[in-house]
Structures are given as structure tokens and as C-alpha cells.
Amino acid sequence: MITIVLSLPIINSCGEELRPNHIGDLGGVPVDMPKNLVHFVAYDGDPTFGNKREHPKPMRTYDSKINSFGFDLRYTDNTMLDTTNKALKSAYRRDNKRNLGDNPWVSVSVNSGDRVTVSNPTHRIGYGTINASDVHPVFQYQPLNDDQFGLEVYTQTGIDPKTNKPWREDSSAKDVFIQRDKTGQIITHIECSNRDVPRPPCTHFFDLGPQRNLSIRAHYSRYNLADWQKIENLVRQQLLIFQKTS
């Protein structure tokens, strides 16, 4: 359980706001996000990466639309990376340096505001991926007969004529895993690399439903794919903790 301490803003001599938290509107809900837990926070209207701000940075309020941010979560014990905790930072660096398949850290990125323009972004991403036709064969998918970890599985079919090997063995090949709701809408979409590396990456797309204008991506090792539901639920919990309570 994470305790979020709220306080009034402090203004320095230059008029800059010194809040302990990032505040704003996240998918239609006011939030307080501790600066030691989240990173790369951007708002609608902020300059894109690599560009300079042309106007003074505005003072943020709970009406300021949050555009994107990220955080890291150790899903095995539901611990968020706290940049003020030296022991935790050391554990994070050690686990990533070891590059083991079962690395417990999940890197989460969240898009909102003007980055999300549809009510179910996960369905749009998933449907477009598994139904793509006019693309390279390594990105054309067919369903397998058997589910895995409660998910539909989609893979490449056919042989690469240049190598005489299955497209699924291509260095760019990924397996796709899908969960649908009762209406057939895709609510979980996971892409996992087939590369023979110590920690083949998975990118896990989901959201908080049509009532919340959010698109969430969780990045973790394919060796942890069996825990996809636990990872998804814990990330949802952490996002809900950020909601302003008073």
C-alpha cells in the first residue's frame, strides 16, 4: 500500500511552483502523483521531445490535462520504484543489470489527454494488428487453435523464401495474445518477441474502460507472461491510488 501525502503548493522567489506531487486531470479524473514515483510527466500543450518551450511553463491545476507519464513496478510484491529509496533503486539497477528472464520489474507508460482519441484504444490496436493484410508477412497473423494463459494466440504462418525458415523464427517476429470481453471487443493485447535472448520483451496494452480516457502499456519479460493478469490488475490498482481523494 502506498500512502500519498497531499500539501498546498509552495511558490519560490521566481514564481515557480514547488509541489511534492504532479497534479492534473488524468482521463477525466483529478489526480495527485508523487514526483518520487512517476517520471516523464507531460501535459497537453507541452513541447514534444527535443523541442524547447516557447512560452512560460503554466501553473498546473486539477484541470490541467495530463498527456503522458511513466512509472516502474516490481509486480512480485507490488512495490513501485521510489527514487528517494536508495535500497530500492539499488535493487532495481541490480535486477536489470543481471538481465535474467524472470526480472520482476514492469515498466509502465500511460497516455491520456490529446494522445487518446478513441474510447477503446486497446481494441483498435489489437484489431489492427491481427487483421493487417497489406504488410510484410512477418506482421501477418493467424489464430492458433489452443489458448495460452487464458488468451487467444496469434502467430505468423508460412515460410520465408529467402531463408527457408518459418516466418515465426524471423528476428522481428512476435506472438500476439488477445483477451476479449463478452461483446468481442479486445480488452487486452500483448505482443511478445520470439527472439532467443535472455529476456525477450513483451508489450502489454490495456486501458481502464470507456469511462477513462487512458491507454496503458506495460513492458516486461516474456518469462513473466503467465502472470499477465496479476500485472494488469496491479497496474490498475496503482493508477487508481493516484486519484485525488479530497
MIKOLDO-336910 format. One record per atom (N, C-alpha, C): x negated, y negated, z; residue in one letter. Coordinates in pm, whole numbers, padded with zeros to 5 digits, always signed. Example, Ala and Ser with C-alpha at 12.3 -4.5 7.8 and 13.67 -1.06 7.14 Angstrom:
-01319+00569+00780A/-01230+00450+00780A/-01320+00330+00780A/-01285+00225+00708S/-01367+00106+00714S/-01290-00003+00787S/
END
This chain:
-00084+00119+00000M/+00000+00000+00000M/-00088-00124+00000M/-00055-00219-00087I/-00132-00343-00096I/-00052-00456-00037I/-00114-00532+00053T/-00047-00647+00112T/-00090-00773+00040T/+00007-00849-00009I/-00019-00973-00080I/+00011-01090+00011I/-00087-01174+00032V/-00070-01289+00119V/-00042-01412+00033V/+00068-01479+00059L/+00106-01597-00016L/+00069-01722+00062L/+00030-01827-00008S/-00003-01952+00059S/+00026-02067-00035S/+00032-02186+00020L/+00055-02305-00061L/-00071-02341-00139L/-00056-02404-00254P/-00173-02439-00335P/-00260-02543-00267P/-00388-02537-00294I/-00484-02635-00246I/-00539-02707-00369I/-00549-02839-00364I/-00599-02917-00476I/-00734-02975-00438I/-00837-02952-00522N/-00968-03007-00491N/-00979-03152-00537N/-01097-03211-00520S/-01113-03354-00547S/-01097-03388-00695S/-01108-03286-00783C/-01093-03309-00927C/-00950-03283-00973C/-00862-03254-00878G/-00723-03229-00913G/-00697-03086-00958G/-00796-02997-00944E/-00779-02859-00988E/-00714-02776-00878E/-00623-02695-00918E/-00551-02612-00822E/-00635-02492-00780E/-00644-02468-00648L/-00723-02358-00595L/-00632-02262-00521L/-00555-02186-00594R/-00466-02087-00533R/-00539-01954-00512R/-00503-01881-00407P/-00558-01746-00391P/-00498-01648-00490P/-00384-01684-00549N/-00314-01595-00641N/-00292-01662-00776N/-00281-01579-00880H/-00227-01625-01007H/-00075-01618-00996H/-00006-01725-01030I/+00139-01724-01024I/+00195-01748-01163I/+00323-01710-01181G/+00387-01734-01309G/+00507-01645-01329G/+00556-01646-01452D/+00670-01565-01494D/+00615-01447-01573D/+00636-01326-01521L/+00589-01204-01587L/+00710-01124-01634L/+00739-01134-01761G/+00851-01058-01816G/+00985-01098-01760G/+00999-01225-01721G/+01125-01274-01667G/+01135-01272-01517G/+01028-01234-01448V/+01028-01224-01302V/+00911-01306-01247V/+00934-01390-01144P/+00823-01464-01083P/+00730-01371-01007P/+00599-01394-01022V/+00502-01305-00959V/+00392-01384-00890V/+00331-01320-00790D/+00209-01364-00724D/+00107-01252-00741D/-00002-01278-00812M/-00100-01174-00838M/-00235-01215-00779M/-00282-01145-00676P/-00410-01181-00613P/-00525-01182-00713P/-00607-01286-00706K/-00716-01302-00800K/-00824-01196-00784K/-00831-01133-00667N/-00931-01029-00647N/-00886-00893-00703N/-00761-00885-00752L/-00709-00758-00804L/-00685-00760-00955L/-00664-00877-01013V/-00635-00885-01156V/-00742-00969-01226V/-00754-00949-01356H/-00856-01022-01431H/-00802-01059-01569H/-00874-01152-01633F/-00840-01197-01769F/-00694-01242-01780F/-00650-01320-01682V/-00511-01369-01684V/-00500-01484-01784V/-00403-01473-01874A/-00379-01578-01973A/-00230-01609-01976A/-00199-01733-02015Y/-00061-01779-02023Y/-00029-01819-02167Y/+00100-01821-02199D/+00141-01871-02331D/+00083-02010-02351D/+00028-02033-02467G/-00030-02164-02497G/-00178-02174-02468G/-00235-02077-02395D/-00379-02079-02370D/-00454-02053-02501D/-00575-02106-02514P/-00654-02080-02635P/-00689-01932-02646P/-00697-01882-02766T/-00734-01743-02786T/-00881-01724-02755T/-00922-01599-02742F/-01059-01566-02703F/-01159-01629-02798F/-01259-01696-02742G/-01363-01758-02821G/-01336-01902-02860G/-01214-01949-02837N/-01179-02087-02870N/-01177-02173-02744N/-01203-02301-02760K/-01207-02394-02648K/-01068-02455-02624K/-01042-02488-02499R/-00917-02554-02464R/-00923-02699-02510R/-00821-02742-02583E/-00817-02878-02636E/-00754-02978-02539E/-00675-02930-02446H/-00608-03018-02351H/-00639-02973-02208H/-00621-03059-02110P/-00645-03020-01970P/-00563-02898-01932P/-00621-02813-01850K/-00551-02694-01804K/-00432-02734-01718K/-00310-02689-01752P/-00193-02731-01675P/-00187-02661-01538P/-00122-02726-01443M/-00098-02661-01314M/+00007-02554-01333M/-00021-02434-01288R/+00071-02323-01308R/+00182-02322-01204R/+00301-02287-01248T/+00417-02272-01161T/+00479-02135-01187T/+00584-02105-01115Y/+00651-01976-01137Y/+00728-01973-01268Y/+00735-02084-01338D/+00796-02087-01471D/+00693-02070-01583D/+00565-02072-01548S/+00460-02055-01649S/+00460-01910-01699S/+00472-01893-01830K/+00483-01759-01888K/+00345-01693-01897K/+00331-01584-01823I/+00207-01507-01829I/+00203-01429-01959I/+00091-01438-02027N/+00074-01380-02159N/+00006-01243-02155N/-00094-01231-02067S/-00167-01104-02057S/-00256-01105-01934S/-00291-00987-01888F/-00387-00970-01778F/-00421-00822-01768F/-00514-00790-01680G/-00552-00651-01661G/-00589-00622-01517G/-00598-00495-01485F/-00648-00450-01355F/-00693-00306-01368F/-00766-00259-01266D/-00816-00122-01264D/-00761-00049-01142D/-00724+00076-01164L/-00657+00155-01060L/-00723+00292-01049L/-00759+00330-00927R/-00804+00468-00903R/-00680+00549-00870R/-00632+00623-00968Y/-00499+00683-00954Y/-00494+00799-00856Y/-00609+00859-00825T/-00608+00974-00736T/-00568+00938-00593T/-00591+00810-00553D/-00548+00768-00420D/-00474+00633-00425D/-00431+00593-00545N/-00352+00471-00564N/-00423+00348-00506N/-00550+00330-00544T/-00629+00217-00496T/-00664+00126-00612T/-00626-00001-00601M/-00664-00097-00703M/-00805-00148-00676M/-00878-00176-00783L/-01013-00229-00769L/-01005-00370-00713L/-01062-00390-00595D/-01067-00519-00528D/-01209-00574-00544D/-01223-00684-00616T/-01357-00736-00646T/-01427-00793-00524T/-01356-00809-00412T/-01418-00857-00289T/-01464-00741-00200T/-01434-00617-00240N/-01469-00500-00161N/-01595-00437-00222N/-01710-00457-00157K/-01836-00410-00212K/-01841-00259-00224K/-01788-00187-00127A/-01791-00041-00132A/-01707+00011-00249A/-01593-00053-00271L/-01504-00010-00379L/-01566-00042-00515L/-01629-00160-00527K/-01696-00196-00651K/-01810-00099-00681K/-01881-00058-00576S/-01991+00036-00594S/-01938+00172-00642S/-01826+00216-00583A/-01766+00343-00625A/-01720+00337-00770A/-01664+00223-00809Y/-01618+00205-00946Y/-01736+00214-01045Y/-01843+00143-01014R/-01961+00146-01102R/-02021+00286-01107R/-02028+00353-00991R/-02087+00487-00986R/-02003+00585-01068R/-01872+00583-01052D/-01786+00676-01125D/-01795+00655-01276D/-01803+00530-01319N/-01810+00503-01462N/-01949+00535-01520N/-02053+00514-01440K/-02188+00545-01486K/-02207+00695-01504K/-02142+00775-01420R/-02156+00921-01429R/-02090+00975-01555R/-01989+00904-01607N/-01923+00939-01734N/-01869+01081-01733N/-01809+01121-01622L/-01751+01255-01612L/-01610+01257-01671L/-01569+01373-01717G/-01438+01386-01780G/-01323+01350-01688G/-01336+01383-01560D/-01226+01359-01466D/-01241+01227-01391D/-01305+01129-01453N/-01316+00996-01391N/-01178+00950-01347N/-01160+00912-01219P/-01026+00880-01168P/-00976+00739-01199P/-01059+00655-01263W/-01021+00516-01283W/-00938+00498-01410W/-00832+00420-01396V/-00744+00385-01507V/-00755+00235-01530V/-00786+00196-01652S/-00791+00055-01687S/-00657+00016-01749S/-00592-00085-01690V/-00457-00124-01731V/-00459-00262-01794V/-00395-00277-01907S/-00377-00408-01970S/-00228-00429-01991S/-00183-00551-01962V/-00041-00585-01970V/-00023-00704-02063V/+00069-00692-02157N/+00107-00803-02245N/+00250-00846-02212N/+00273-00974-02220S/+00406-01028-02193S/+00419-01161-02267S/+00518-01241-02229G/+00535-01371-02291G/+00550-01361-02442G/+00481-01449-02514D/+00496-01450-02660D/+00420-01339-02730D/+00354-01251-02653R/+00290-01134-02712R/+00389-01020-02733R/+00505-01026-02668V/+00604-00919-02677V/+00732-00977-02734V/+00767-00934-02855T/+00881-00994-02925T/+00997-00897-02948T/+00984-00771-02901V/+01093-00674-02915V/+01127-00617-02778V/+01248-00562-02764S/+01296-00516-02634S/+01234-00383-02592S/+01190-00302-02687N/+01128-00173-02653N/+01000-00158-02735N/+00894-00226-02695P/+00770-00221-02774P/+00710-00081-02785P/+00729+00003-02683T/+00673+00138-02688T/+00736+00219-02801T/+00867+00207-02818H/+00933+00279-02927H/+00880+00233-03062H/+00863+00105-03076R/+00816+00051-03204R/+00676+00102-03236R/+00587+00104-03136I/+00451+00153-03156I/+00453+00303-03189I/+00527+00379-03108G/+00530+00524-03127G/+00594+00566-03259G/+00706+00506-03291Y/+00777+00540-03414Y/+00692+00507-03536Y/+00629+00391-03534G/+00544+00352-03645G/+00424+00444-03663G/+00373+00497-03551T/+00255+00584-03557T/+00289+00721-03616T/+00392+00787-03563I/+00420+00924-03605I/+00496+00932-03737I/+00546+00819-03786N/+00619+00818-03913N/+00542+00747-04025N/+00417+00710-03999A/+00338+00643-04101A/+00314+00738-04219A/+00329+00688-04340S/+00313+00773-04459S/+00206+00719-04554S/+00210+00593-04586D/+00116+00536-04682D/-00012+00494-04611D/-00078+00591-04545V/-00201+00566-04470V/-00298+00680-04497V/-00419+00665-04449H/-00521+00770-04462H/-00469+00899-04397H/-00500+01017-04455P/-00449+01143-04399P/-00479+01165-04251P/-00591+01107-04202V/-00624+01127-04062V/-00524+01057-03969V/-00441+00968-04026F/-00340+00898-03946F/-00198+00940-03984F/-00185+01055-04048Q/-00053+01112-04079Q/-00027+01228-03985Q/+00091+01230-03923Y/+00118+01325-03815Y/+00236+01416-03846Y/+00227+01537-03791Q/+00337+01632-03794Q/+00354+01689-03653Q/+00479+01719-03612P/+00500+01772-03476P/+00458+01917-03463P/+00406+01952-03347L/+00381+02091-03313L/+00507+02152-03254L/+00515+02284-03256N/+00635+02350-03205N/+00643+02347-03054N/+00530+02346-02987D/+00527+02355-02841D/+00491+02220-02779D/+00563+02186-02671D/+00532+02066-02595D/+00409+02089-02508D/+00350+01981-02461Q/+00237+01990-02369Q/+00256+01888-02258Q/+00250+01934-02134F/+00270+01849-02016F/+00405+01777-02023F/+00505+01841-02084G/+00638+01781-02094G/+00648+01676-02203G/+00554+01673-02294L/+00551+01573-02401L/+00554+01640-02538L/+00623+01578-02633E/+00612+01622-02772E/+00469+01596-02820E/+00418+01686-02905V/+00281+01672-02954V/+00282+01658-03106V/+00207+01560-03155Y/+00194+01536-03299Y/+00046+01537-03335Y/+00013+01608-03444T/-00126+01617-03487T/-00135+01601-03639T/-00257+01585-03687Q/-00281+01581-03830Q/-00270+01723-03888Q/-00234+01732-04015T/-00232+01860-04084T/-00320+01851-04207T/-00356+01965-04259G/-00432+01967-04384G/-00582+01965-04364G/-00653+01972-04475I/-00799+01984-04478I/-00860+01864-04549I/-00970+01815-04494D/-01045+01709-04560D/-01121+01772-04677D/-01089+01735-04801P/-01155+01799-04915P/-01305+01772-04922P/-01351+01666-04859K/-01494+01634-04863K/-01576+01722-04770K/-01517+01760-04657T/-01590+01840-04558T/-01539+01983-04548T/-01421+02007-04604N/-01354+02138-04595N/-01322+02175-04450N/-01307+02072-04368K/-01269+02093-04228K/-01131+02030-04202K/-01059+02079-04101P/-00927+02020-04071P/-00940+01871-04041P/-00841+01794-04084W/-00841+01651-04051W/-00844+01629-03900W/-00792+01724-03826R/-00788+01710-03680R/-00928+01707-03619R/-01029+01754-03696E/-01166+01753-03648E/-01242+01628-03693E/-01175+01539-03764D/-01238+01415-03806D/-01274+01330-03685D/-01380+01251-03696S/-01425+01170-03582S/-01321+01066-03540S/-01230+01029-03631S/-01126+00931-03599S/-00994+00996-03557S/-00990+01127-03557A/-00863+01197-03530A/-00819+01182-03385A/-00688+01168-03369K/-00627+01163-03237K/-00504+01253-03234K/-00474+01307-03116D/-00346+01371-03093D/-00252+01268-03033D/-00124+01278-03066V/-00024+01184-03016V/+00078+01261-02932V/+00111+01204-02816F/+00204+01265-02722F/+00320+01169-02698F/+00442+01222-02706I/+00562+01138-02703I/+00661+01186-02598I/+00721+01090-02526Q/+00838+01119-02441Q/+00953+01031-02488Q/+01071+01089-02498R/+01189+01015-02541R/+01293+01011-02429R/+01382+00910-02437D/+01495+00909-02346D/+01612+00986-02409D/+01728+00984-02345K/+01842+01063-02392K/+01894+01016-02527K/+01866+00893-02564T/+01913+00841-02692T/+01811+00862-02804T/+01696+00920-02773G/+01593+00943-02873G/+01490+00833-02884G/+01505+00728-02802Q/+01408+00620-02803Q/+01277+00666-02737Q/+01164+00630-02797I/+01035+00665-02741I/+01006+00573-02623I/+00985+00629-02506I/+00958+00550-02386I/+00816+00571-02334I/+00747+00672-02384T/+00606+00694-02355T/+00536+00738-02482T/+00425+00673-02513H/+00347+00706-02633H/+00201+00709-02591H/+00136+00824-02611I/-00003+00841-02571I/-00085+00889-02689I/-00197+00822-02714E/-00290+00863-02819E/-00421+00905-02752E/-00467+01028-02783C/-00590+01078-02722C/-00688+01123-02829C/-00811+01081-02813S/-00916+01116-02908S/-00945+01265-02906S/-00979+01320-03025N/-01020+01460-03035N/-01172+01475-03034N/-01245+01366-03016R/-01391+01373-03023R/-01449+01458-02911R/-01556+01530-02943D/-01624+01615-02846D/-01724+01530-02768D/-01673+01454-02673V/-01754+01365-02590V/-01720+01394-02444V/-01805+01351-02350P/-01780+01382-02209P/-01646+01328-02157P/-01603+01212-02209R/-01480+01153-02158R/-01396+01101-02275R/-01331+01190-02352P/-01251+01144-02466P/-01138+01054-02418P/-01124+00935-02478P/-01029+00837-02426P/-00885+00862-02469P/-00794+00827-02380C/-00651+00822-02409C/-00602+00679-02388C/-00511+00635-02474T/-00442+00509-02455T/-00295+00539-02439T/-00238+00499-02328H/-00103+00535-02285H/-00016+00409-02287H/+00084+00408-02377F/+00173+00293-02392F/+00306+00321-02322F/+00354+00224-02245F/+00488+00231-02187F/+00529+00091-02145F/+00651+00076-02094D/+00697-00055-02050D/+00788-00038-01930D/+00851-00145-01887L/+00939-00141-01770L/+01087-00148-01809L/+01118-00113-01933G/+01257-00113-01976G/+01296-00243-02043G/+01414-00244-02105P/+01459-00361-02183P/+01482-00486-02099P/+01496-00470-01967Q/+01519-00587-01882Q/+01389-00664-01854Q/+01276-00603-01881R/+01147-00668-01855R/+01067-00679-01983R/+01027-00799-02017N/+00957-00826-02141N/+00807-00797-02123N/+00775-00667-02112L/+00638-00625-02086L/+00598-00512-02178L/+00470-00509-02213S/+00412-00396-02285S/+00286-00356-02210S/+00277-00230-02169I/+00170-00184-02080I/+00085-00080-02151I/-00046-00091-02133R/-00139+00009-02185R/-00227+00055-02070R/-00236+00187-02053A/-00325+00245-01953A/-00431+00327-02027A/-00556+00304-01994H/-00667+00372-02062H/-00735+00465-01961H/-00749+00593-01999Y/-00811+00689-01908Y/-00864+00808-01987Y/-00930+00900-01918S/-00989+01017-01982S/-00882+01119-02020S/-00902+01185-02134R/-00809+01289-02176R/-00803+01404-02075R/-00909+01423-02000Y/-00908+01529-01899Y/-00803+01503-01791Y/-00755+01381-01782N/-00652+01346-01683N/-00512+01339-01744N/-00498+01384-01868L/-00368+01373-01936L/-00257+01447-01863L/-00289+01557-01797A/-00186+01632-01723A/-00119+01546-01616A/-00188+01441-01571D/-00133+01353-01468D/-00068+01228-01526D/-00027+01232-01652W/+00025+01112-01718W/+00144+01052-01644W/+00233+01136-01591Q/+00350+01084-01521Q/+00310+01014-01392Q/+00216+01073-01318K/+00169+01012-01195K/+00104+00877-01225K/+00021+00873-01329I/-00046+00748-01367I/+00058+00642-01403I/+00154+00679-01485E/+00256+00584-01527E/+00335+00530-01408E/+00375+00620-01317N/+00454+00577-01202N/+00375+00485-01109N/+00246+00515-01088L/+00165+00432-01001L/+00141+00293-01061L/+00119+00287-01191V/+00101+00157-01256V/+00230+00075-01243V/+00344+00138-01263R/+00473+00069-01246R/+00485+00013-01104R/+00449+00095-01006Q/+00459+00051-00866Q/+00373-00072-00841Q/+00252-00071-00893Q/+00162-00184-00870Q/+00217-00311-00936Q/+00274-00298-01053L/+00332-00414-01119L/+00450-00470-01040L/+00530-00383-00982L/+00645-00428-00904L/+00600-00496-00774L/+00484-00455-00721I/+00433-00517-00599I/+00400-00665-00622I/+00367-00702-00745F/+00332-00840-00775F/+00453-00934-00771F/+00575-00882-00771Q/+00693-00967-00774Q/+00698-01058-00651Q/+00732-01182-00674K/+00746-01279-00567K/+00863-01238-00477K/+00839-01237-00347T/+00941-01188-00254T/+01011-01299-00177T/+00960-01423-00183S/+01026-01529-00108S/+01007-01663-00179S/
END
